[in-house]
Amino acid sequence: ARTGELLDSRGMTAFIIEKGTPGFSAGKKENKLGMRASETTELIFHDCRVHESQVLGEVGEGFIQSMKVLDGGRISIAALALGIAKGAYEASVQYAQERHQFGKPISSFQAISFKLADMATKIEAAELLTRQAGRMKDQGKKTTKISSMAKYYASEASVHIANEAVQIFGGYGYTKDYPVEKYYRDAKLCTIGEGTSEIQKLVISREILKGE
């Protein structure tokens, strides 16, 4: 909540609000495109009074705390995107070997095999970035730049790989009889949650120019 001047980085404070607090209620459950197993619901604060005992951390450090949380959260989103990408890739490899056209598996066609090569390469690169970000966090190092890099690259790679998976499956990929349509829907959120891809590029460039 705002506890200071507008546009002041120390003008916000984090609070813990218990369920059942007067003035605090849940609103509409969002009907999302993907990630439907993870519910997203509006939270409403109407004349909600809080006590100083509910302050999380220090007064005026809410914004700073949220930024620190984002560094770790972006690593989690990178890992999530990586998992989706791997699922889409593995399904594609299996399908490409099982699906036959003109008497041979479609994996033997260059148009398909090149897609698989591209997908595998992006997954390896995304995993290296994600693991590096996680390693640096475990070591207590600053991860602002590397976590944004991992989140940006892994999420965009996941969307690309899920899209290619649908292409490999053809018409079947657009049905719910196969898993790739779910990967396709789920992947997109990774480019939005914890800051959009555009925000990640902004963070990365700022860190570079600061000499980080």
C-alpha positions as CSV (number, residue, x, y, z in Angstrom):
1,A,0.0,0.0,0.0
2,R,1.1,3.6,-0.5
3,T,2.5,5.1,2.7
4,G,4.4,8.0,1.2
5,E,4.7,10.3,-1.7
6,L,3.7,9.3,-5.3
7,L,6.6,8.2,-7.5
8,D,8.8,7.8,-4.4
9,S,10.5,4.4,-4.4
10,R,10.3,4.4,-0.6
11,G,6.6,5.5,-0.6
12,M,5.2,2.0,-0.5
13,T,5.0,-0.6,2.3
14,A,4.2,-4.3,2.2
15,F,1.5,-5.7,4.4
16,I,0.2,-9.2,5.2
17,I,-3.6,-9.3,5.1
18,E,-5.4,-12.2,6.7
19,K,-8.4,-13.8,5.0
20,G,-11.5,-12.5,6.7
21,T,-10.1,-9.1,7.4
22,P,-13.0,-6.5,7.1
23,G,-12.9,-4.8,3.7
24,F,-10.8,-7.6,2.1
25,S,-12.5,-10.0,-0.3
26,A,-11.9,-12.0,-3.4
27,G,-13.5,-10.9,-6.7
28,K,-13.9,-12.5,-10.1
29,K,-12.0,-15.6,-11.0
30,E,-10.3,-14.9,-14.4
31,N,-11.2,-17.2,-17.3
32,K,-7.6,-17.6,-18.7
33,L,-6.3,-18.8,-22.0
34,G,-3.8,-21.2,-20.4
35,M,-2.3,-22.1,-17.0
36,R,-5.9,-23.0,-16.0
37,A,-4.8,-25.2,-13.1
38,S,-3.4,-22.1,-11.5
39,E,-6.3,-19.9,-10.5
40,T,-6.1,-16.1,-10.9
41,T,-8.6,-14.1,-8.9
42,E,-9.2,-10.4,-8.3
43,L,-8.5,-9.2,-4.8
44,I,-10.6,-6.3,-3.5
45,F,-9.6,-3.9,-0.7
46,H,-12.5,-1.6,0.2
47,D,-11.9,0.6,3.3
48,C,-9.6,-2.2,4.6
49,R,-7.8,-1.1,7.8
50,V,-4.5,-2.7,8.7
51,H,-2.4,-2.6,11.9
52,E,1.3,-1.8,12.1
53,S,1.8,-5.4,13.3
54,Q,0.9,-6.5,9.7
55,V,3.8,-4.7,8.1
56,L,6.1,-7.1,6.2
57,G,9.7,-5.9,6.5
58,E,10.2,-2.2,7.1
59,V,7.9,0.8,6.4
60,G,8.8,2.3,3.1
61,E,10.5,-0.8,1.7
62,G,7.6,-2.4,-0.1
63,F,8.8,-1.5,-3.6
64,I,12.3,-2.6,-2.9
65,Q,11.1,-5.9,-1.5
66,S,8.9,-6.5,-4.5
67,M,11.8,-5.9,-6.9
68,K,13.9,-8.4,-4.9
69,V,11.1,-11.0,-5.1
70,L,10.9,-10.5,-8.9
71,D,14.6,-11.5,-9.3
72,G,13.8,-14.9,-7.9
73,G,10.4,-15.1,-9.4
74,R,11.8,-14.6,-12.9
75,I,14.1,-17.6,-12.4
76,S,11.0,-19.6,-11.5
77,I,9.2,-18.5,-14.7
78,A,12.3,-19.4,-16.7
79,A,12.2,-22.9,-15.3
80,L,8.4,-23.1,-15.9
81,A,8.9,-22.0,-19.5
82,L,11.7,-24.5,-19.9
83,G,9.5,-27.4,-18.7
84,I,6.8,-26.4,-21.1
85,A,9.3,-26.3,-24.0
86,K,10.7,-29.7,-23.1
87,G,7.2,-31.2,-23.0
88,A,6.4,-29.8,-26.4
89,Y,9.7,-30.9,-27.8
90,E,9.5,-34.4,-26.5
91,A,6.0,-34.8,-27.8
92,S,7.1,-33.5,-31.2
93,V,10.0,-36.0,-31.4
94,Q,7.8,-38.9,-30.6
95,Y,5.1,-37.9,-33.0
96,A,7.6,-37.2,-35.8
97,Q,9.0,-40.7,-35.5
98,E,5.6,-42.4,-35.3
99,R,3.7,-40.4,-38.0
100,H,4.3,-41.7,-41.5
101,Q,3.8,-40.0,-44.8
102,F,4.8,-41.3,-48.2
103,G,6.0,-44.5,-46.6
104,K,8.4,-43.0,-44.1
105,P,8.3,-41.2,-40.8
106,I,7.9,-37.4,-41.1
107,S,11.1,-37.0,-39.0
108,S,13.0,-38.0,-42.1
109,F,11.9,-34.9,-43.9
110,Q,14.2,-31.9,-43.6
111,A,11.4,-29.5,-42.9
112,I,10.6,-31.4,-39.8
113,S,14.1,-32.5,-38.7
114,F,15.3,-28.9,-38.9
115,K,12.5,-27.8,-36.6
116,L,13.5,-30.4,-34.1
117,A,17.2,-29.3,-34.3
118,D,16.2,-25.7,-33.7
119,M,13.9,-26.7,-30.8
120,A,16.6,-28.8,-29.1
121,T,19.2,-26.0,-29.4
122,K,16.9,-23.4,-27.9
123,I,16.1,-25.7,-25.0
124,E,19.8,-26.3,-24.2
125,A,20.5,-22.5,-24.3
126,A,17.5,-21.7,-22.1
127,E,18.5,-24.4,-19.6
128,L,22.0,-23.1,-19.3
129,L,20.8,-19.6,-18.6
130,T,18.2,-20.8,-16.1
131,R,20.7,-23.0,-14.3
132,Q,23.3,-20.2,-14.2
133,A,20.7,-17.8,-12.7
134,G,19.7,-20.4,-10.1
135,R,23.4,-21.1,-9.2
136,M,24.1,-17.4,-8.7
137,K,21.1,-17.0,-6.5
138,D,22.2,-20.0,-4.4
139,Q,25.6,-18.3,-4.0
140,G,23.9,-15.1,-2.8
141,K,25.0,-13.1,-5.8
142,K,23.0,-10.3,-7.4
143,T,20.8,-11.9,-10.1
144,T,18.8,-9.0,-11.6
145,K,20.4,-9.2,-15.0
146,I,20.9,-12.9,-15.3
147,S,17.4,-13.7,-14.0
148,S,15.8,-11.3,-16.6
149,M,18.0,-12.9,-19.3
150,A,16.9,-16.4,-18.4
151,K,13.2,-15.4,-18.1
152,Y,13.3,-13.5,-21.4
153,Y,15.1,-16.1,-23.4
154,A,13.4,-19.2,-21.9
155,S,9.9,-17.7,-22.2
156,E,10.3,-16.6,-25.8
157,A,11.9,-19.9,-26.7
158,S,9.0,-21.8,-25.1
159,V,6.5,-19.9,-27.2
160,H,8.5,-20.6,-30.3
161,I,8.9,-24.3,-29.5
162,A,5.2,-24.8,-28.6
163,N,4.3,-23.1,-31.9
164,E,6.6,-25.3,-33.8
165,A,5.2,-28.4,-32.0
166,V,1.7,-27.5,-33.2
167,Q,3.1,-27.1,-36.8
168,I,4.7,-30.6,-36.6
169,F,1.5,-32.2,-35.4
170,G,-0.4,-30.4,-38.2
171,G,-4.2,-30.5,-37.8
172,Y,-3.9,-32.9,-34.9
173,G,-2.0,-30.2,-33.0
174,Y,-5.0,-28.0,-33.0
175,T,-7.2,-30.5,-31.3
176,K,-7.3,-31.4,-27.6
177,D,-6.6,-35.1,-28.4
178,Y,-2.9,-34.3,-28.3
179,P,-1.0,-32.3,-25.6
180,V,0.7,-29.7,-27.7
181,E,-2.3,-27.3,-27.8
182,K,-2.0,-27.0,-24.1
183,Y,1.7,-26.3,-24.2
184,Y,0.9,-23.7,-26.9
185,R,-1.6,-22.0,-24.5
186,D,0.4,-22.3,-21.4
187,A,3.7,-21.0,-22.9
188,K,2.4,-17.5,-23.7
189,L,1.9,-16.6,-20.0
190,C,5.6,-17.0,-19.5
191,T,6.3,-14.0,-21.7
192,I,3.9,-11.9,-19.5
193,G,4.1,-13.0,-15.9
194,E,6.8,-11.4,-13.6
195,G,7.2,-8.7,-16.2
196,T,6.7,-8.9,-20.0
197,S,9.6,-9.6,-22.5
198,E,9.8,-5.9,-23.1
199,I,10.3,-5.2,-19.4
200,Q,13.0,-7.9,-19.3
201,K,14.9,-6.1,-22.2
202,L,14.6,-2.8,-20.3
203,V,16.0,-4.4,-17.1
204,I,18.8,-6.1,-19.0
205,S,19.9,-3.0,-20.9
206,R,19.8,-0.9,-17.7
207,E,22.0,-3.4,-15.9
208,I,24.4,-3.4,-18.8
209,L,24.7,0.4,-18.9
210,K,25.2,0.4,-15.1
211,G,28.2,-1.8,-15.7
212,E,26.7,-4.9,-14.0
